[in-house]
């Protein structure tokens, strides 16, 4: 299950830039697109590694 901690997220958009199939921006914060919570795309791992504040959990 993929989740974004809204308290930690700074809204930089790095996850969206590397994995737009799974992440999107809403109200200045990253969120996991509906129905994509269990996606196993390689870009999810890259998004986790790219997040500067470690707000993405898998």
mmJSON file of the N, C-alpha and C atoms, coordinates in Angstrom:
{"data_MODEL":{"atom_site":{
"group_PDB":["ATOM","ATOM","ATOM","ATOM","ATOM","ATOM","ATOM","ATOM","ATOM","ATOM","ATOM","ATOM","ATOM","ATOM","ATOM","ATOM","ATOM","ATOM","ATOM","ATOM","ATOM","ATOM","ATOM","ATOM","ATOM","ATOM","ATOM","ATOM","ATOM","ATOM","ATOM","ATOM","ATOM","ATOM","ATOM","ATOM","ATOM","ATOM","ATOM","ATOM","ATOM","ATOM","ATOM","ATOM","ATOM","ATOM","ATOM","ATOM","ATOM","ATOM","ATOM","ATOM","ATOM","ATOM","ATOM","ATOM","ATOM","ATOM","ATOM","ATOM","ATOM","ATOM","ATOM","ATOM","ATOM","ATOM","ATOM","ATOM","ATOM","ATOM","ATOM","ATOM","ATOM","ATOM","ATOM","ATOM","ATOM","ATOM","ATOM","ATOM","ATOM","ATOM","ATOM","ATOM","ATOM","ATOM","ATOM","ATOM","ATOM","ATOM","ATOM","ATOM","ATOM","ATOM","ATOM","ATOM","ATOM","ATOM","ATOM","ATOM","ATOM","ATOM","ATOM","ATOM","ATOM","ATOM","ATOM","ATOM","ATOM","ATOM","ATOM","ATOM","ATOM","ATOM","ATOM","ATOM","ATOM","ATOM","ATOM","ATOM","ATOM","ATOM","ATOM","ATOM","ATOM","ATOM","ATOM","ATOM","ATOM","ATOM","ATOM","ATOM","ATOM","ATOM","ATOM","ATOM","ATOM","ATOM","ATOM","ATOM","ATOM","ATOM","ATOM","ATOM","ATOM","ATOM","ATOM","ATOM","ATOM","ATOM","ATOM","ATOM","ATOM","ATOM","ATOM","ATOM","ATOM","ATOM","ATOM","ATOM","ATOM","ATOM","ATOM","ATOM","ATOM","ATOM","ATOM","ATOM","ATOM","ATOM","ATOM","ATOM","ATOM","ATOM"],
"id":[1,2,3,4,5,6,7,8,9,10,11,12,13,14,15,16,17,18,19,20,21,22,23,24,25,26,27,28,29,30,31,32,33,34,35,36,37,38,39,40,41,42,43,44,45,46,47,48,49,50,51,52,53,54,55,56,57,58,59,60,61,62,63,64,65,66,67,68,69,70,71,72,73,74,75,76,77,78,79,80,81,82,83,84,85,86,87,88,89,90,91,92,93,94,95,96,97,98,99,100,101,102,103,104,105,106,107,108,109,110,111,112,113,114,115,116,117,118,119,120,121,122,123,124,125,126,127,128,129,130,131,132,133,134,135,136,137,138,139,140,141,142,143,144,145,146,147,148,149,150,151,152,153,154,155,156,157,158,159,160,161,162,163,164,165,166,167,168,169,170,171,172,173,174],
"type_symbol":["N","C","C","N","C","C","N","C","C","N","C","C","N","C","C","N","C","C","N","C","C","N","C","C","N","C","C","N","C","C","N","C","C","N","C","C","N","C","C","N","C","C","N","C","C","N","C","C","N","C","C","N","C","C","N","C","C","N","C","C","N","C","C","N","C","C","N","C","C","N","C","C","N","C","C","N","C","C","N","C","C","N","C","C","N","C","C","N","C","C","N","C","C","N","C","C","N","C","C","N","C","C","N","C","C","N","C","C","N","C","C","N","C","C","N","C","C","N","C","C","N","C","C","N","C","C","N","C","C","N","C","C","N","C","C","N","C","C","N","C","C","N","C","C","N","C","C","N","C","C","N","C","C","N","C","C","N","C","C","N","C","C","N","C","C","N","C","C","N","C","C","N","C","C"],
"label_atom_id":["N","CA","C","N","CA","C","N","CA","C","N","CA","C","N","CA","C","N","CA","C","N","CA","C","N","CA","C","N","CA","C","N","CA","C","N","CA","C","N","CA","C","N","CA","C","N","CA","C","N","CA","C","N","CA","C","N","CA","C","N","CA","C","N","CA","C","N","CA","C","N","CA","C","N","CA","C","N","CA","C","N","CA","C","N","CA","C","N","CA","C","N","CA","C","N","CA","C","N","CA","C","N","CA","C","N","CA","C","N","CA","C","N","CA","C","N","CA","C","N","CA","C","N","CA","C","N","CA","C","N","CA","C","N","CA","C","N","CA","C","N","CA","C","N","CA","C","N","CA","C","N","CA","C","N","CA","C","N","CA","C","N","CA","C","N","CA","C","N","CA","C","N","CA","C","N","CA","C","N","CA","C","N","CA","C","N","CA","C","N","CA","C","N","CA","C","N","CA","C","N","CA","C"],
"label_alt_id":[null,null,null,null,null,null,null,null,null,null,null,null,null,null,null,null,null,null,null,null,null,null,null,null,null,null,null,null,null,null,null,null,null,null,null,null,null,null,null,null,null,null,null,null,null,null,null,null,null,null,null,null,null,null,null,null,null,null,null,null,null,null,null,null,null,null,null,null,null,null,null,null,null,null,null,null,null,null,null,null,null,null,null,null,null,null,null,null,null,null,null,null,null,null,null,null,null,null,null,null,null,null,null,null,null,null,null,null,null,null,null,null,null,null,null,null,null,null,null,null,null,null,null,null,null,null,null,null,null,null,null,null,null,null,null,null,null,null,null,null,null,null,null,null,null,null,null,null,null,null,null,null,null,null,null,null,null,null,null,null,null,null,null,null,null,null,null,null,null,null,null,null,null,null],
"label_comp_id":["UNK","UNK","UNK","UNK","UNK","UNK","UNK","UNK","UNK","UNK","UNK","UNK","UNK","UNK","UNK","UNK","UNK","UNK","UNK","UNK","UNK","UNK","UNK","UNK","UNK","UNK","UNK","UNK","UNK","UNK","UNK","UNK","UNK","UNK","UNK","UNK","UNK","UNK","UNK","UNK","UNK","UNK","UNK","UNK","UNK","UNK","UNK","UNK","UNK","UNK","UNK","UNK","UNK","UNK","UNK","UNK","UNK","UNK","UNK","UNK","UNK","UNK","UNK","UNK","UNK","UNK","UNK","UNK","UNK","UNK","UNK","UNK","UNK","UNK","UNK","UNK","UNK","UNK","UNK","UNK","UNK","UNK","UNK","UNK","UNK","UNK","UNK","UNK","UNK","UNK","UNK","UNK","UNK","UNK","UNK","UNK","UNK","UNK","UNK","UNK","UNK","UNK","UNK","UNK","UNK","UNK","UNK","UNK","UNK","UNK","UNK","UNK","UNK","UNK","UNK","UNK","UNK","UNK","UNK","UNK","UNK","UNK","UNK","UNK","UNK","UNK","UNK","UNK","UNK","UNK","UNK","UNK","UNK","UNK","UNK","UNK","UNK","UNK","UNK","UNK","UNK","UNK","UNK","UNK","UNK","UNK","UNK","UNK","UNK","UNK","UNK","UNK","UNK","UNK","UNK","UNK","UNK","UNK","UNK","UNK","UNK","UNK","UNK","UNK","UNK","UNK","UNK","UNK","UNK","UNK","UNK","UNK","UNK","UNK"],
"label_asym_id":["A","A","A","A","A","A","A","A","A","A","A","A","A","A","A","A","A","A","A","A","A","A","A","A","A","A","A","A","A","A","A","A","A","A","A","A","A","A","A","A","A","A","A","A","A","A","A","A","A","A","A","A","A","A","A","A","A","A","A","A","A","A","A","A","A","A","A","A","A","A","A","A","A","A","A","A","A","A","A","A","A","A","A","A","A","A","A","A","A","A","A","A","A","A","A","A","A","A","A","A","A","A","A","A","A","A","A","A","A","A","A","A","A","A","A","A","A","A","A","A","A","A","A","A","A","A","A","A","A","A","A","A","A","A","A","A","A","A","A","A","A","A","A","A","A","A","A","A","A","A","A","A","A","A","A","A","A","A","A","A","A","A","A","A","A","A","A","A","A","A","A","A","A","A"],
"label_entity_id":["1","1","1","1","1","1","1","1","1","1","1","1","1","1","1","1","1","1","1","1","1","1","1","1","1","1","1","1","1","1","1","1","1","1","1","1","1","1","1","1","1","1","1","1","1","1","1","1","1","1","1","1","1","1","1","1","1","1","1","1","1","1","1","1","1","1","1","1","1","1","1","1","1","1","1","1","1","1","1","1","1","1","1","1","1","1","1","1","1","1","1","1","1","1","1","1","1","1","1","1","1","1","1","1","1","1","1","1","1","1","1","1","1","1","1","1","1","1","1","1","1","1","1","1","1","1","1","1","1","1","1","1","1","1","1","1","1","1","1","1","1","1","1","1","1","1","1","1","1","1","1","1","1","1","1","1","1","1","1","1","1","1","1","1","1","1","1","1","1","1","1","1","1","1"],
"label_seq_id":[1,1,1,2,2,2,3,3,3,4,4,4,5,5,5,6,6,6,7,7,7,8,8,8,9,9,9,10,10,10,11,11,11,12,12,12,13,13,13,14,14,14,15,15,15,16,16,16,17,17,17,18,18,18,19,19,19,20,20,20,21,21,21,22,22,22,23,23,23,24,24,24,25,25,25,26,26,26,27,27,27,28,28,28,29,29,29,30,30,30,31,31,31,32,32,32,33,33,33,34,34,34,35,35,35,36,36,36,37,37,37,38,38,38,39,39,39,40,40,40,41,41,41,42,42,42,43,43,43,44,44,44,45,45,45,46,46,46,47,47,47,48,48,48,49,49,49,50,50,50,51,51,51,52,52,52,53,53,53,54,54,54,55,55,55,56,56,56,57,57,57,58,58,58],
"pdbx_PDB_ins_code":[null,null,null,null,null,null,null,null,null,null,null,null,null,null,null,null,null,null,null,null,null,null,null,null,null,null,null,null,null,null,null,null,null,null,null,null,null,null,null,null,null,null,null,null,null,null,null,null,null,null,null,null,null,null,null,null,null,null,null,null,null,null,null,null,null,null,null,null,null,null,null,null,null,null,null,null,null,null,null,null,null,null,null,null,null,null,null,null,null,null,null,null,null,null,null,null,null,null,null,null,null,null,null,null,null,null,null,null,null,null,null,null,null,null,null,null,null,null,null,null,null,null,null,null,null,null,null,null,null,null,null,null,null,null,null,null,null,null,null,null,null,null,null,null,null,null,null,null,null,null,null,null,null,null,null,null,null,null,null,null,null,null,null,null,null,null,null,null,null,null,null,null,null,null],
"Cartn_x":[0.846,0.0,0.89,0.617,1.384,0.612,1.323,0.667,1.629,1.051,1.834,1.427,2.408,2.163,1.978,0.748,0.45,1.138,1.454,2.154,3.604,4.22,5.616,5.757,4.781,4.866,5.009,6.002,6.223,5.717,5.135,4.544,5.534,6.701,7.731,7.406,6.585,6.192,7.19,8.23,9.239,8.632,7.746,7.135,6.275,5.579,4.741,5.62,6.742,7.607,8.222,8.45,9.038,7.999,6.773,5.769,4.357,4.076,2.779,1.61,1.887,0.811,0.207,0.986,0.551,0.271,1.078,0.951,0.397,-0.301,-0.779,-0.771,-0.849,-0.877,-2.317,-2.677,-3.99,-3.796,-4.3,-4.198,-2.755,-1.813,-0.414,0.345,-0.268,0.379,0.25,1.185,1.119,0.124,-0.593,-1.51,-1.38,-1.771,-1.797,-3.131,-3.075,-4.297,-5.207,-6.514,-7.491,-7.258,-7.284,-7.116,-5.664,-4.725,-3.302,-2.553,-3.277,-2.648,-1.799,-2.102,-1.376,-0.52,-0.264,0.527,1.966,2.519,3.899,4.807,4.542,5.376,6.772,7.812,9.178,9.331,8.527,8.676,8.258,7.476,7.088,8.328,9.192,10.449,11.288,11.334,12.089,11.486,10.165,9.499,9.83,9.84,10.193,11.609,12.529,13.92,14.107,13.24,13.351,12.772,11.822,11.147,12.152,12.329,13.345,12.989,11.726,11.314,10.783,10.991,10.604,9.127,8.257,6.831,6.075,6.725,6.058,6.415,5.394,5.591,4.97,5.646,5.126,4.994],
"Cartn_y":[-1.187,0.0,1.249,2.159,3.406,4.516,5.32,6.458,7.638,8.833,10.055,10.694,10.958,11.621,13.112,13.592,14.987,15.967,15.517,16.382,16.611,15.571,15.673,16.299,16.057,16.497,18.019,18.455,19.892,20.369,19.462,19.832,20.16,19.543,19.844,19.259,18.197,17.593,16.62,16.28,15.355,13.999,13.511,12.196,12.212,13.312,13.433,13.457,14.132,14.228,12.888,11.995,10.693,9.583,9.811,8.75,9.334,10.001,10.675,9.706,8.436,7.456,7.154,7.376,7.025,8.255,9.302,10.477,11.682,12.545,13.814,14.843,16.107,17.178,17.601,17.761,18.273,19.206,20.413,21.414,21.619,21.578,21.843,20.688,19.517,18.333,17.168,16.243,15.048,14.065,13.377,12.313,11.151,9.972,8.798,8.822,8.658,8.655,7.513,7.747,6.714,5.453,4.319,3.034,2.645,3.514,3.231,2.882,2.702,2.478,1.211,0.243,-1.026,-1.241,-0.184,-0.269,-0.667,-1.514,-1.959,-1.493,-0.328,0.195,0.539,0.347,0.687,2.156,3.029,4.449,4.783,3.909,4.16,4.143,3.165,3.086,4.334,4.775,5.98,7.208,7.27,8.389,8.399,7.22,7.111,7.647,7.252,7.674,9.165,9.713,11.112,12.082,11.633,12.526,13.07,14.406,14.986,14.924,14.673,14.65,13.278,12.268,10.891,10.781,11.431,11.438,10.269,9.514,8.408,7.091,6.317,4.997,3.935,2.787,1.666,0.474],
"Cartn_z":[0.0,0.0,0.0,-0.88,-1.005,-0.317,0.461,1.106,1.171,1.267,1.409,2.734,3.585,4.865,4.598,4.72,4.4,5.343,6.553,7.502,7.054,6.512,6.062,4.675,3.8,2.409,2.328,1.532,1.344,-0.012,-0.775,-2.056,-3.153,-3.114,-4.113,-5.487,-5.522,-6.791,-7.381,-6.643,-7.164,-7.489,-6.641,-6.884,-8.143,-8.366,-9.563,-10.809,-10.73,-11.906,-12.296,-11.325,-11.658,-11.788,-11.277,-11.306,-11.392,-12.492,-12.635,-12.801,-13.072,-13.167,-11.792,-10.73,-9.381,-8.509,-8.66,-7.791,-8.536,-7.783,-8.326,-7.196,-7.559,-6.573,-6.328,-5.057,-4.666,-3.489,-3.632,-2.561,-2.102,-3.053,-2.735,-2.111,-2.053,-1.48,-2.451,-2.368,-3.202,-2.605,-3.476,-3.057,-4.036,-3.575,-4.432,-5.175,-6.489,-7.293,-6.86,-6.933,-6.572,-7.387,-6.706,-7.368,-7.604,-7.235,-7.472,-6.184,-5.069,-3.77,-3.7,-4.561,-4.528,-5.774,-6.513,-7.739,-7.433,-8.272,-8.084,-9.227,-9.771,-10.851,-10.317,-11.141,-10.717,-10.319,-10.912,-10.607,-9.175,-8.524,-7.129,-6.241,-6.458,-5.683,-5.922,-7.159,-7.495,-6.799,-6.739,-6.066,-4.579,-3.956,-2.536,-2.312,-3.186,-3.057,-3.377,-4.215,-4.642,-3.614,-2.819,-1.862,-0.847,-0.808,0.082,1.569,1.879,3.291,3.725,2.879,3.164,3.562,2.788,3.09,2.467,1.569,0.883,1.547,1.845,2.453,1.564,1.466,0.688,1.618],
"occupancy":[1.0,1.0,1.0,1.0,1.0,1.0,1.0,1.0,1.0,1.0,1.0,1.0,1.0,1.0,1.0,1.0,1.0,1.0,1.0,1.0,1.0,1.0,1.0,1.0,1.0,1.0,1.0,1.0,1.0,1.0,1.0,1.0,1.0,1.0,1.0,1.0,1.0,1.0,1.0,1.0,1.0,1.0,1.0,1.0,1.0,1.0,1.0,1.0,1.0,1.0,1.0,1.0,1.0,1.0,1.0,1.0,1.0,1.0,1.0,1.0,1.0,1.0,1.0,1.0,1.0,1.0,1.0,1.0,1.0,1.0,1.0,1.0,1.0,1.0,1.0,1.0,1.0,1.0,1.0,1.0,1.0,1.0,1.0,1.0,1.0,1.0,1.0,1.0,1.0,1.0,1.0,1.0,1.0,1.0,1.0,1.0,1.0,1.0,1.0,1.0,1.0,1.0,1.0,1.0,1.0,1.0,1.0,1.0,1.0,1.0,1.0,1.0,1.0,1.0,1.0,1.0,1.0,1.0,1.0,1.0,1.0,1.0,1.0,1.0,1.0,1.0,1.0,1.0,1.0,1.0,1.0,1.0,1.0,1.0,1.0,1.0,1.0,1.0,1.0,1.0,1.0,1.0,1.0,1.0,1.0,1.0,1.0,1.0,1.0,1.0,1.0,1.0,1.0,1.0,1.0,1.0,1.0,1.0,1.0,1.0,1.0,1.0,1.0,1.0,1.0,1.0,1.0,1.0,1.0,1.0,1.0,1.0,1.0,1.0],
"B_iso_or_equiv":[0.0,0.0,0.0,0.0,0.0,0.0,0.0,0.0,0.0,0.0,0.0,0.0,0.0,0.0,0.0,0.0,0.0,0.0,0.0,0.0,0.0,0.0,0.0,0.0,0.0,0.0,0.0,0.0,0.0,0.0,0.0,0.0,0.0,0.0,0.0,0.0,0.0,0.0,0.0,0.0,0.0,0.0,0.0,0.0,0.0,0.0,0.0,0.0,0.0,0.0,0.0,0.0,0.0,0.0,0.0,0.0,0.0,0.0,0.0,0.0,0.0,0.0,0.0,0.0,0.0,0.0,0.0,0.0,0.0,0.0,0.0,0.0,0.0,0.0,0.0,0.0,0.0,0.0,0.0,0.0,0.0,0.0,0.0,0.0,0.0,0.0,0.0,0.0,0.0,0.0,0.0,0.0,0.0,0.0,0.0,0.0,0.0,0.0,0.0,0.0,0.0,0.0,0.0,0.0,0.0,0.0,0.0,0.0,0.0,0.0,0.0,0.0,0.0,0.0,0.0,0.0,0.0,0.0,0.0,0.0,0.0,0.0,0.0,0.0,0.0,0.0,0.0,0.0,0.0,0.0,0.0,0.0,0.0,0.0,0.0,0.0,0.0,0.0,0.0,0.0,0.0,0.0,0.0,0.0,0.0,0.0,0.0,0.0,0.0,0.0,0.0,0.0,0.0,0.0,0.0,0.0,0.0,0.0,0.0,0.0,0.0,0.0,0.0,0.0,0.0,0.0,0.0,0.0,0.0,0.0,0.0,0.0,0.0,0.0],
"pdbx_formal_charge":[null,null,null,null,null,null,null,null,null,null,null,null,null,null,null,null,null,null,null,null,null,null,null,null,null,null,null,null,null,null,null,null,null,null,null,null,null,null,null,null,null,null,null,null,null,null,null,null,null,null,null,null,null,null,null,null,null,null,null,null,null,null,null,null,null,null,null,null,null,null,null,null,null,null,null,null,null,null,null,null,null,null,null,null,null,null,null,null,null,null,null,null,null,null,null,null,null,null,null,null,null,null,null,null,null,null,null,null,null,null,null,null,null,null,null,null,null,null,null,null,null,null,null,null,null,null,null,null,null,null,null,null,null,null,null,null,null,null,null,null,null,null,null,null,null,null,null,null,null,null,null,null,null,null,null,null,null,null,null,null,null,null,null,null,null,null,null,null,null,null,null,null,null,null],
"auth_seq_id":[1,1,1,2,2,2,3,3,3,4,4,4,5,5,5,6,6,6,7,7,7,8,8,8,9,9,9,10,10,10,11,11,11,12,12,12,13,13,13,14,14,14,15,15,15,16,16,16,17,17,17,18,18,18,19,19,19,20,20,20,21,21,21,22,22,22,23,23,23,24,24,24,25,25,25,26,26,26,27,27,27,28,28,28,29,29,29,30,30,30,31,31,31,32,32,32,33,33,33,34,34,34,35,35,35,36,36,36,37,37,37,38,38,38,39,39,39,40,40,40,41,41,41,42,42,42,43,43,43,44,44,44,45,45,45,46,46,46,47,47,47,48,48,48,49,49,49,50,50,50,51,51,51,52,52,52,53,53,53,54,54,54,55,55,55,56,56,56,57,57,57,58,58,58],
"auth_comp_id":["UNK","UNK","UNK","UNK","UNK","UNK","UNK","UNK","UNK","UNK","UNK","UNK","UNK","UNK","UNK","UNK","UNK","UNK","UNK","UNK","UNK","UNK","UNK","UNK","UNK","UNK","UNK","UNK","UNK","UNK","UNK","UNK","UNK","UNK","UNK","UNK","UNK","UNK","UNK","UNK","UNK","UNK","UNK","UNK","UNK","UNK","UNK","UNK","UNK","UNK","UNK","UNK","UNK","UNK","UNK","UNK","UNK","UNK","UNK","UNK","UNK","UNK","UNK","UNK","UNK","UNK","UNK","UNK","UNK","UNK","UNK","UNK","UNK","UNK","UNK","UNK","UNK","UNK","UNK","UNK","UNK","UNK","UNK","UNK","UNK","UNK","UNK","UNK","UNK","UNK","UNK","UNK","UNK","UNK","UNK","UNK","UNK","UNK","UNK","UNK","UNK","UNK","UNK","UNK","UNK","UNK","UNK","UNK","UNK","UNK","UNK","UNK","UNK","UNK","UNK","UNK","UNK","UNK","UNK","UNK","UNK","UNK","UNK","UNK","UNK","UNK","UNK","UNK","UNK","UNK","UNK","UNK","UNK","UNK","UNK","UNK","UNK","UNK","UNK","UNK","UNK","UNK","UNK","UNK","UNK","UNK","UNK","UNK","UNK","UNK","UNK","UNK","UNK","UNK","UNK","UNK","UNK","UNK","UNK","UNK","UNK","UNK","UNK","UNK","UNK","UNK","UNK","UNK","UNK","UNK","UNK","UNK","UNK","UNK"],
"auth_asym_id":["A","A","A","A","A","A","A","A","A","A","A","A","A","A","A","A","A","A","A","A","A","A","A","A","A","A","A","A","A","A","A","A","A","A","A","A","A","A","A","A","A","A","A","A","A","A","A","A","A","A","A","A","A","A","A","A","A","A","A","A","A","A","A","A","A","A","A","A","A","A","A","A","A","A","A","A","A","A","A","A","A","A","A","A","A","A","A","A","A","A","A","A","A","A","A","A","A","A","A","A","A","A","A","A","A","A","A","A","A","A","A","A","A","A","A","A","A","A","A","A","A","A","A","A","A","A","A","A","A","A","A","A","A","A","A","A","A","A","A","A","A","A","A","A","A","A","A","A","A","A","A","A","A","A","A","A","A","A","A","A","A","A","A","A","A","A","A","A","A","A","A","A","A","A"],
"auth_atom_id":["N","CA","C","N","CA","C","N","CA","C","N","CA","C","N","CA","C","N","CA","C","N","CA","C","N","CA","C","N","CA","C","N","CA","C","N","CA","C","N","CA","C","N","CA","C","N","CA","C","N","CA","C","N","CA","C","N","CA","C","N","CA","C","N","CA","C","N","CA","C","N","CA","C","N","CA","C","N","CA","C","N","CA","C","N","CA","C","N","CA","C","N","CA","C","N","CA","C","N","CA","C","N","CA","C","N","CA","C","N","CA","C","N","CA","C","N","CA","C","N","CA","C","N","CA","C","N","CA","C","N","CA","C","N","CA","C","N","CA","C","N","CA","C","N","CA","C","N","CA","C","N","CA","C","N","CA","C","N","CA","C","N","CA","C","N","CA","C","N","CA","C","N","CA","C","N","CA","C","N","CA","C","N","CA","C","N","CA","C","N","CA","C","N","CA","C","N","CA","C","N","CA","C"],
"pdbx_PDB_model_num":[1,1,1,1,1,1,1,1,1,1,1,1,1,1,1,1,1,1,1,1,1,1,1,1,1,1,1,1,1,1,1,1,1,1,1,1,1,1,1,1,1,1,1,1,1,1,1,1,1,1,1,1,1,1,1,1,1,1,1,1,1,1,1,1,1,1,1,1,1,1,1,1,1,1,1,1,1,1,1,1,1,1,1,1,1,1,1,1,1,1,1,1,1,1,1,1,1,1,1,1,1,1,1,1,1,1,1,1,1,1,1,1,1,1,1,1,1,1,1,1,1,1,1,1,1,1,1,1,1,1,1,1,1,1,1,1,1,1,1,1,1,1,1,1,1,1,1,1,1,1,1,1,1,1,1,1,1,1,1,1,1,1,1,1,1,1,1,1,1,1,1,1,1,1]
}}}
